[in-house]
Amino acid sequence: MYLFIPFKDRLRVPYLCEKYKECNENNFIQYPLQHRFDVDSLIAKGKSLSAEELDDLAEFLQAWLVFGLIRRILGPSGLSLQLDDAVGVPEVEDESLDAHEDGEDSEEQQLIVDTAYLSLYMLYWIAKESHINDPERSDRLWVHHAATFSQINTIVNKLIVWRRDFYPLEDESPVLDSVILSIVLLAEYLLDVCKRLFTINTWNVEWELDNALRARLLRAGWCPGEVGPSVNSRELLNQWLGRRLTEQDDPLNELIYRERI
């Protein structure tokens, strides 16, 4: 079971967004408007958010920029994420699993986001797109996906800076930090597959990872030297992607090559 990193290092993220309606490729743009979310308005509130509002923010971000992002990317190819594939119950009790700060024990908090399914969905996506010989369609899809990644990058970077100002570095916001970091890692993973699928070599996004978010990676099993202050966010994420791509059980490169022969 891979808890929000699709290889052996794990970021443990609870499933939070049960109360939110599904976000998909059709309502992704309108979804924040439907829920009256605007990142600039949030930033303008400064430190006035309550603990309950911070929990709700984490829940909304997971619904929109985790599950919604996956459906937004896969949807144009005729694929859709099934929630049962992405949410499960931990096999063993894990004290390091991030939970709501109020400490309440509920069925919702016991569920986790499990990304073991992601590689299978990527295989379906690659196989489907690789059989379509339509360069213009591929160009349109890449423009669509790049715009989505750029939008998420802008929003998440604003949230990281706002969260940095909201919480002193010695304090923790475990749920919100973990959700933000899970969005970053998911976006990087999907972008990496997308670039290989559409043979894009030079396009990247940059993330404003700070000390608190680096601490989340340490808790997920990363070595201190990999996430130290001297390592910028692009180097850090390239290390993560490089380690994932060297895993023996990663079939994505082989499938892309085989489908293009």
C-alpha atoms as a printed R data frame, in Angstrom:
    type eleno elety resid chain resno       x      y       z
1   ATOM     1    CA   MET     A     1   0.000  0.000   0.000
2   ATOM     2    CA   TYR     A     2   1.444  3.370  -1.035
3   ATOM     3    CA   LEU     A     3   0.175  6.307   0.987
4   ATOM     4    CA   PHE     A     4   0.314  9.225  -1.385
5   ATOM     5    CA   ILE     A     5   3.692  8.594  -2.886
6   ATOM     6    CA   PRO     A     6   3.614  5.878  -5.562
7   ATOM     7    CA   PHE     A     7   6.756  4.094  -4.391
8   ATOM     8    CA   LYS     A     8   8.261  2.882  -1.135
9   ATOM     9    CA   ASP     A     9   8.543  6.250   0.708
10  ATOM    10    CA   ARG     A    10   5.158  7.272   2.045
11  ATOM    11    CA   LEU     A    11   3.282 10.409   2.958
12  ATOM    12    CA   ARG     A    12   0.351  9.413   5.131
13  ATOM    13    CA   VAL     A    13  -2.720 11.442   4.244
14  ATOM    14    CA   PRO     A    14  -6.206 10.898   5.707
15  ATOM    15    CA   TYR     A    15  -9.239 10.927   3.449
16  ATOM    16    CA   LEU     A    16 -10.946 14.182   4.358
17  ATOM    17    CA   CYS     A    17 -13.358 15.283   1.658
18  ATOM    18    CA   GLU     A    18 -16.296 12.879   1.908
19  ATOM    19    CA   LYS     A    19 -18.777 15.740   2.318
20  ATOM    20    CA   TYR     A    20 -17.758 17.375  -0.978
21  ATOM    21    CA   LYS     A    21 -19.369 16.511  -4.284
22  ATOM    22    CA   GLU     A    22 -17.162 14.992  -6.959
23  ATOM    23    CA   CYS     A    23 -14.816 17.300  -8.822
24  ATOM    24    CA   ASN     A    24 -14.043 16.125 -12.350
25  ATOM    25    CA   GLU     A    25 -12.895 17.354 -15.762
26  ATOM    26    CA   ASN     A    26 -16.259 19.018 -16.425
27  ATOM    27    CA   ASN     A    27 -16.572 21.117 -13.270
28  ATOM    28    CA   PHE     A    28 -12.892 21.568 -12.336
29  ATOM    29    CA   ILE     A    29 -12.775 25.254 -13.336
30  ATOM    30    CA   GLN     A    30 -16.112 26.122 -11.731
31  ATOM    31    CA   TYR     A    31 -15.560 24.004  -8.614
32  ATOM    32    CA   PRO     A    32 -13.896 26.717  -6.474
33  ATOM    33    CA   LEU     A    33 -16.569 29.213  -7.522
34  ATOM    34    CA   GLN     A    34 -19.280 26.772  -6.502
35  ATOM    35    CA   HIS     A    35 -17.684 26.532  -3.079
36  ATOM    36    CA   ARG     A    36 -16.876 30.251  -2.822
37  ATOM    37    CA   PHE     A    37 -13.137 29.655  -2.683
38  ATOM    38    CA   ASP     A    38 -10.723 32.284  -3.912
39  ATOM    39    CA   VAL     A    39  -7.075 32.057  -2.938
40  ATOM    40    CA   ASP     A    40  -6.542 35.830  -2.989
41  ATOM    41    CA   SER     A    41  -9.546 36.379  -0.705
42  ATOM    42    CA   LEU     A    42  -8.174 33.714   1.627
43  ATOM    43    CA   ILE     A    43  -4.797 35.429   1.754
44  ATOM    44    CA   ALA     A    44  -6.498 38.747   2.508
45  ATOM    45    CA   LYS     A    45  -8.024 37.192   5.638
46  ATOM    46    CA   GLY     A    46  -4.523 36.705   7.018
47  ATOM    47    CA   LYS     A    47  -4.604 34.976  10.397
48  ATOM    48    CA   SER     A    48  -8.325 35.232  10.976
49  ATOM    49    CA   LEU     A    49  -9.223 31.642  10.073
50  ATOM    50    CA   SER     A    50 -10.370 29.359  12.863
51  ATOM    51    CA   ALA     A    51  -9.134 25.798  13.340
52  ATOM    52    CA   GLU     A    52 -12.416 24.579  11.884
53  ATOM    53    CA   GLU     A    53 -11.959 26.766   8.802
54  ATOM    54    CA   LEU     A    54  -8.413 25.449   8.341
55  ATOM    55    CA   ASP     A    55  -9.706 21.870   8.479
56  ATOM    56    CA   ASP     A    56 -12.370 22.717   5.930
57  ATOM    57    CA   LEU     A    57  -9.723 24.289   3.682
58  ATOM    58    CA   ALA     A    58  -7.700 21.057   3.750
59  ATOM    59    CA   GLU     A    59 -10.837 19.048   2.933
60  ATOM    60    CA   PHE     A    60 -11.764 21.313   0.025
61  ATOM    61    CA   LEU     A    61  -8.236 21.315  -1.408
62  ATOM    62    CA   GLN     A    62  -8.174 17.532  -1.356
63  ATOM    63    CA   ALA     A    63 -11.507 17.321  -3.190
64  ATOM    64    CA   TRP     A    64 -10.474 19.900  -5.801
65  ATOM    65    CA   LEU     A    65  -6.710 19.553  -6.323
66  ATOM    66    CA   VAL     A    66  -6.193 15.880  -5.530
67  ATOM    67    CA   PHE     A    67  -9.172 13.890  -6.767
68  ATOM    68    CA   GLY     A    68 -10.277 16.673  -9.098
69  ATOM    69    CA   LEU     A    69  -6.808 16.962 -10.634
70  ATOM    70    CA   ILE     A    70  -6.632 13.250 -11.420
71  ATOM    71    CA   ARG     A    71 -10.049 13.343 -13.131
72  ATOM    72    CA   ARG     A    72  -9.168 16.586 -14.926
73  ATOM    73    CA   ILE     A    73  -6.090 14.970 -16.487
74  ATOM    74    CA   LEU     A    74  -7.606 11.579 -17.271
75  ATOM    75    CA   GLY     A    75 -11.066 12.774 -18.299
76  ATOM    76    CA   PRO     A    76 -10.271 13.960 -21.856
77  ATOM    77    CA   SER     A    77  -8.943 10.462 -22.560
78  ATOM    78    CA   GLY     A    78 -12.211  8.849 -21.499
79  ATOM    79    CA   LEU     A    79 -10.966  7.650 -18.104
80  ATOM    80    CA   SER     A    80 -12.340  8.487 -14.672
81  ATOM    81    CA   LEU     A    81 -11.033  7.819 -11.184
82  ATOM    82    CA   GLN     A    82 -13.168  5.467  -9.110
83  ATOM    83    CA   LEU     A    83 -13.122  6.567  -5.478
84  ATOM    84    CA   ASP     A    84 -13.029  2.982  -4.207
85  ATOM    85    CA   ASP     A    85  -9.643  2.585  -5.923
86  ATOM    86    CA   ALA     A    86  -8.184  5.597  -4.124
87  ATOM    87    CA   VAL     A    87  -9.497  5.352  -0.565
88  ATOM    88    CA   GLY     A    88  -9.033  2.568   1.953
89  ATOM    89    CA   VAL     A    89  -8.492  1.662   5.587
90  ATOM    90    CA   PRO     A    90  -4.902  1.332   6.903
91  ATOM    91    CA   GLU     A    91  -3.858 -2.275   7.201
92  ATOM    92    CA   VAL     A    92  -2.233 -1.591  10.561
93  ATOM    93    CA   GLU     A    93  -2.685  1.154  13.122
94  ATOM    94    CA   ASP     A    94  -0.267  3.953  12.284
95  ATOM    95    CA   GLU     A    95   0.354  6.592  14.941
96  ATOM    96    CA   SER     A    96   2.120  8.833  12.417
97  ATOM    97    CA   LEU     A    97  -0.990  9.099  10.238
98  ATOM    98    CA   ASP     A    98  -1.947 12.770  10.134
99  ATOM    99    CA   ALA     A    99  -5.306 13.445  11.752
100 ATOM   100    CA   HIS     A   100  -7.511 16.396  12.541
101 ATOM   101    CA   GLU     A   101  -6.138 18.557  15.306
102 ATOM   102    CA   ASP     A   102  -9.290 18.072  17.381
103 ATOM   103    CA   GLY     A   103  -8.325 14.417  17.738
104 ATOM   104    CA   GLU     A   104 -11.849 13.147  17.200
105 ATOM   105    CA   ASP     A   105 -12.110  9.531  16.195
106 ATOM   106    CA   SER     A   106 -14.497  9.086  13.306
107 ATOM   107    CA   GLU     A   107 -14.960  6.734  10.389
108 ATOM   108    CA   GLU     A   108 -13.893  9.480   7.980
109 ATOM   109    CA   GLN     A   109 -10.591 10.020   9.794
110 ATOM   110    CA   GLN     A   110  -9.792  6.306   9.697
111 ATOM   111    CA   LEU     A   111  -9.814  6.255   5.899
112 ATOM   112    CA   ILE     A   112  -6.654  7.059   3.970
113 ATOM   113    CA   VAL     A   113  -5.805  8.146   0.445
114 ATOM   114    CA   ASP     A   114  -4.007  5.198  -1.146
115 ATOM   115    CA   THR     A   115  -2.050  5.859  -4.335
116 ATOM   116    CA   ALA     A   116  -1.116  2.281  -5.125
117 ATOM   117    CA   TYR     A   117  -3.762  2.483  -7.875
118 ATOM   118    CA   LEU     A   118  -2.069  5.363  -9.721
119 ATOM   119    CA   SER     A   119   0.350  3.300 -11.770
120 ATOM   120    CA   LEU     A   120  -2.493  1.152 -13.095
121 ATOM   121    CA   TYR     A   121  -4.466  4.231 -14.146
122 ATOM   122    CA   MET     A   122  -1.349  5.610 -15.809
123 ATOM   123    CA   LEU     A   123  -0.948  2.364 -17.754
124 ATOM   124    CA   TYR     A   124  -4.535  2.593 -19.003
125 ATOM   125    CA   TRP     A   125  -3.998  6.250 -19.933
126 ATOM   126    CA   ILE     A   126  -0.741  5.617 -21.812
127 ATOM   127    CA   ALA     A   127  -2.144  2.602 -23.637
128 ATOM   128    CA   LYS     A   128  -5.217  4.543 -24.708
129 ATOM   129    CA   GLU     A   129  -3.390  7.644 -25.927
130 ATOM   130    CA   SER     A   130  -0.557  5.735 -27.590
131 ATOM   131    CA   HIS     A   131  -3.022  4.026 -29.935
132 ATOM   132    CA   ILE     A   132  -4.406  7.345 -31.210
133 ATOM   133    CA   ASN     A   133  -2.363  8.663 -34.130
134 ATOM   134    CA   ASP     A   134  -3.528 12.277 -34.098
135 ATOM   135    CA   PRO     A   135  -0.748 14.844 -33.545
136 ATOM   136    CA   GLU     A   136  -3.193 17.765 -33.445
137 ATOM   137    CA   ARG     A   137  -5.189 16.064 -30.701
138 ATOM   138    CA   SER     A   138  -2.002 15.373 -28.762
139 ATOM   139    CA   ASP     A   139  -1.026 19.032 -29.037
140 ATOM   140    CA   ARG     A   140  -4.456 20.114 -27.796
141 ATOM   141    CA   LEU     A   141  -4.287 17.728 -24.854
142 ATOM   142    CA   TRP     A   142  -0.831 18.912 -23.868
143 ATOM   143    CA   VAL     A   143  -1.961 22.561 -23.934
144 ATOM   144    CA   HIS     A   144  -4.995 21.595 -21.819
145 ATOM   145    CA   HIS     A   145  -2.883 19.709 -19.276
146 ATOM   146    CA   ALA     A   146  -0.131 22.342 -19.129
147 ATOM   147    CA   ALA     A   147  -2.733 25.024 -18.365
148 ATOM   148    CA   THR     A   148  -4.104 22.865 -15.538
149 ATOM   149    CA   PHE     A   149  -0.662 22.314 -14.008
150 ATOM   150    CA   SER     A   150   0.119 26.038 -14.281
151 ATOM   151    CA   GLN     A   151  -3.135 26.956 -12.546
152 ATOM   152    CA   ILE     A   152  -2.509 24.525  -9.706
153 ATOM   153    CA   ASN     A   153   1.090 25.660  -9.357
154 ATOM   154    CA   THR     A   154   0.030 29.296  -8.957
155 ATOM   155    CA   ILE     A   155  -2.665 28.491  -6.408
156 ATOM   156    CA   VAL     A   156  -0.553 26.124  -4.329
157 ATOM   157    CA   ASN     A   157   2.443 28.458  -4.238
158 ATOM   158    CA   LYS     A   158   0.200 31.243  -2.948
159 ATOM   159    CA   LEU     A   159  -1.153 28.868  -0.308
160 ATOM   160    CA   ILE     A   160   2.338 27.829   0.759
161 ATOM   161    CA   VAL     A   161   3.425 31.444   1.248
162 ATOM   162    CA   TRP     A   162   0.182 32.248   3.088
163 ATOM   163    CA   ARG     A   163   0.546 29.178   5.311
164 ATOM   164    CA   ARG     A   164   4.145 30.137   6.033
165 ATOM   165    CA   ASP     A   165   2.992 33.541   7.266
166 ATOM   166    CA   PHE     A   166   0.051 32.063   9.148
167 ATOM   167    CA   TYR     A   167   2.051 29.508  11.131
168 ATOM   168    CA   PRO     A   168   5.432 30.132  12.760
169 ATOM   169    CA   LEU     A   169   7.968 27.597  11.553
170 ATOM   170    CA   GLU     A   170   8.137 25.970  14.984
171 ATOM   171    CA   ASP     A   171   4.424 25.198  14.842
172 ATOM   172    CA   GLU     A   172   2.811 22.422  12.827
173 ATOM   173    CA   SER     A   173  -0.298 22.245  10.712
174 ATOM   174    CA   PRO     A   174  -0.096 18.516   9.949
175 ATOM   175    CA   VAL     A   175  -3.298 18.030   7.968
176 ATOM   176    CA   LEU     A   176  -3.051 21.161   5.830
177 ATOM   177    CA   ASP     A   177   0.690 20.689   5.255
178 ATOM   178    CA   SER     A   178   0.194 17.085   4.222
179 ATOM   179    CA   VAL     A   179  -2.624 17.923   1.821
180 ATOM   180    CA   ILE     A   180  -0.592 20.737   0.235
181 ATOM   181    CA   LEU     A   181   2.438 18.478  -0.110
182 ATOM   182    CA   SER     A   182   0.316 15.659  -1.528
183 ATOM   183    CA   ILE     A   183  -0.952 18.058  -4.210
184 ATOM   184    CA   VAL     A   184   2.638 19.002  -5.107
185 ATOM   185    CA   LEU     A   185   3.767 15.374  -5.338
186 ATOM   186    CA   LEU     A   186   0.687 14.286  -7.264
187 ATOM   187    CA   ALA     A   187   1.047 17.155  -9.739
188 ATOM   188    CA   GLU     A   188   4.724 16.308 -10.274
189 ATOM   189    CA   TYR     A   189   3.913 12.642 -10.822
190 ATOM   190    CA   LEU     A   190   1.119 13.340 -13.316
191 ATOM   191    CA   LEU     A   191   3.209 15.992 -15.074
192 ATOM   192    CA   ASP     A   192   6.139 13.584 -15.399
193 ATOM   193    CA   VAL     A   193   3.943 10.917 -17.028
194 ATOM   194    CA   CYS     A   194   2.273 13.557 -19.193
195 ATOM   195    CA   LYS     A   195   5.610 14.856 -20.483
196 ATOM   196    CA   ARG     A   196   6.807 11.374 -21.356
197 ATOM   197    CA   LEU     A   197   3.502 10.551 -23.038
198 ATOM   198    CA   PHE     A   198   3.530 13.704 -25.179
199 ATOM   199    CA   THR     A   199   7.355 13.820 -25.545
200 ATOM   200    CA   ILE     A   200   7.790 17.188 -23.803
201 ATOM   201    CA   ASN     A   201  11.304 17.693 -22.426
202 ATOM   202    CA   THR     A   202  11.746 21.196 -21.072
203 ATOM   203    CA   TRP     A   203   8.471 22.249 -19.437
204 ATOM   204    CA   ASN     A   204   8.391 22.416 -15.614
205 ATOM   205    CA   VAL     A   205   6.696 24.215 -12.760
206 ATOM   206    CA   GLU     A   206   8.420 25.495  -9.621
207 ATOM   207    CA   TRP     A   207   7.131 25.085  -6.064
208 ATOM   208    CA   GLU     A   208   7.693 27.346  -3.058
209 ATOM   209    CA   LEU     A   209   8.413 24.489  -0.643
210 ATOM   210    CA   ASP     A   210   9.307 25.781   2.821
211 ATOM   211    CA   ASN     A   211  10.756 24.265   5.981
212 ATOM   212    CA   ALA     A   212   7.431 22.996   7.293
213 ATOM   213    CA   LEU     A   213   6.703 21.134   4.070
214 ATOM   214    CA   ARG     A   214  10.227 19.745   3.973
215 ATOM   215    CA   ALA     A   215   9.558 18.431   7.478
216 ATOM   216    CA   ARG     A   216   6.591 16.523   6.087
217 ATOM   217    CA   LEU     A   217   8.928 14.753   3.659
218 ATOM   218    CA   LEU     A   218  11.224 13.826   6.524
219 ATOM   219    CA   ARG     A   219   8.267 12.259   8.316
220 ATOM   220    CA   ALA     A   220   7.464 10.379   5.119
221 ATOM   221    CA   GLY     A   221  10.848  8.662   5.210
222 ATOM   222    CA   TRP     A   222  13.137 10.945   3.188
223 ATOM   223    CA   CYS     A   223  16.765 11.385   4.292
224 ATOM   224    CA   PRO     A   224  17.729 14.774   5.823
225 ATOM   225    CA   GLY     A   225  20.343 15.373   3.136
226 ATOM   226    CA   GLU     A   226  17.695 15.064   0.440
227 ATOM   227    CA   VAL     A   227  15.419 17.787   1.811
228 ATOM   228    CA   GLY     A   228  17.861 20.161   3.512
229 ATOM   229    CA   PRO     A   229  17.667 23.953   3.062
230 ATOM   230    CA   SER     A   230  20.492 23.855   0.507
231 ATOM   231    CA   VAL     A   231  18.320 21.718  -1.819
232 ATOM   232    CA   ASN     A   232  15.891 23.787  -3.880
233 ATOM   233    CA   SER     A   233  12.419 22.480  -4.619
234 ATOM   234    CA   ARG     A   234  13.166 21.495  -8.226
235 ATOM   235    CA   GLU     A   235  16.222 19.456  -7.195
236 ATOM   236    CA   LEU     A   236  14.203 17.878  -4.415
237 ATOM   237    CA   LEU     A   237  11.353 16.852  -6.698
238 ATOM   238    CA   ASN     A   238  13.749 15.651  -9.397
239 ATOM   239    CA   GLN     A   239  15.356 13.395  -6.797
240 ATOM   240    CA   TRP     A   240  11.944 11.983  -5.917
241 ATOM   241    CA   LEU     A   241  11.037 11.393  -9.559
242 ATOM   242    CA   GLY     A   242  14.452  9.919 -10.275
243 ATOM   243    CA   ARG     A   243  14.119  7.458  -7.424
244 ATOM   244    CA   ARG     A   244  10.625  6.473  -8.527
245 ATOM   245    CA   LEU     A   245  11.714  5.937 -12.112
246 ATOM   246    CA   THR     A   246  14.572  3.683 -11.065
247 ATOM   247    CA   GLU     A   247  12.234  1.360  -9.184
248 ATOM   248    CA   GLN     A   248  12.286 -2.041 -10.880
249 ATOM   249    CA   ASP     A   249   8.496 -2.323 -10.821
250 ATOM   250    CA   ASP     A   250   7.876  0.931 -12.712
251 ATOM   251    CA   PRO     A   251   6.419 -0.137 -16.084
252 ATOM   252    CA   LEU     A   252   5.628  3.283 -17.540
253 ATOM   253    CA   ASN     A   253   8.755  3.878 -19.600
254 ATOM   254    CA   GLU     A   254   8.670  0.365 -21.029
255 ATOM   255    CA   LEU     A   255   5.005  0.696 -22.007
256 ATOM   256    CA   ILE     A   256   5.469  4.080 -23.674
257 ATOM   257    CA   TYR     A   257   8.397  2.702 -25.678
258 ATOM   258    CA   ARG     A   258   6.537 -0.464 -26.668
259 ATOM   259    CA   GLU     A   259   3.363  1.361 -27.704
260 ATOM   260    CA   ARG     A   260   5.331  3.700 -29.987
261 ATOM   261    CA   ILE     A   261   7.207  0.999 -31.897
